[in-house]
Amino acid sequence: MAKRIQVVVEKEEAERFRRQAAAEGLSLSAWFRGLAHARLAEASKLRDLGSVQALREFWTVCDSGEKGREPDWEEHLDIIHRSRGEGGSPT
């Protein structure tokens, strides 16, 4: 049995959503369902890290959003030690 869900959006958002759904040949409901299913699938993939392939995919997604390089462990330790010397004591 289908269930209705009310989504509150601004008038301008609603029109932009409707136009995009129409451009994709979908009803607004189908468009929202498609987006929701895609988000669930993405979240499910990230939670299932039980295989080497899943871990590789996870790190690929994580790395794609990063810029620069990751400091090596000695650099991390140096930063930690310096920050301890610079921090204040709790009151």
C-alpha positions, -999 to +999 in steps of 0.1 A: +000+000+000+014+034-010+018+061+016+018+099+009+046+120+023+044+158+025+075+177+017+076+214+025+096+235+001+097+271-010+075+281-040+105+287-062+121+254-052+089+235-061+089+250-095+126+242-102+120+207-090+089+202-112+108+216-142+137+193-136+115+163-132+096+171-164+129+175-182+139+140-171+105+127-183+093+120-147+065+130-125+076+150-095+068+121-072+089+097-094+117+122-094+118+125-056+115+087-052+144+082-076+166+107-056+157+091-023+164+056-036+198+068-050+207+082-016+197+050+002+218+030-022+248+053-017+245+051+021+241+014+020+273+010-001+293+031+024+281+011+054+289-023+038+327-023+041+331-061+045+351-067+014+384-054-001+364-041-031+340-022-009+369-006+010+386+004-022+353+020-034+349+038+000+384+053-001+380+063-038+348+083-029+366+098+002+397+107-018+377+123-046+366+151-023+400+159-009+427+183-022+464+183-015+482+155+002+478+136+035+506+144+060+526+113+071+523+101+106+554+119+119+539+152+106+507+144+125+526+137+157+545+170+153+513+190+149+498+172+179+528+180+201+530+216+190+493+221+196+496+208+232+522+234+239+501+262+224+467+253+240+452+267+272+442+248+302+405+241+308+388+263+334 
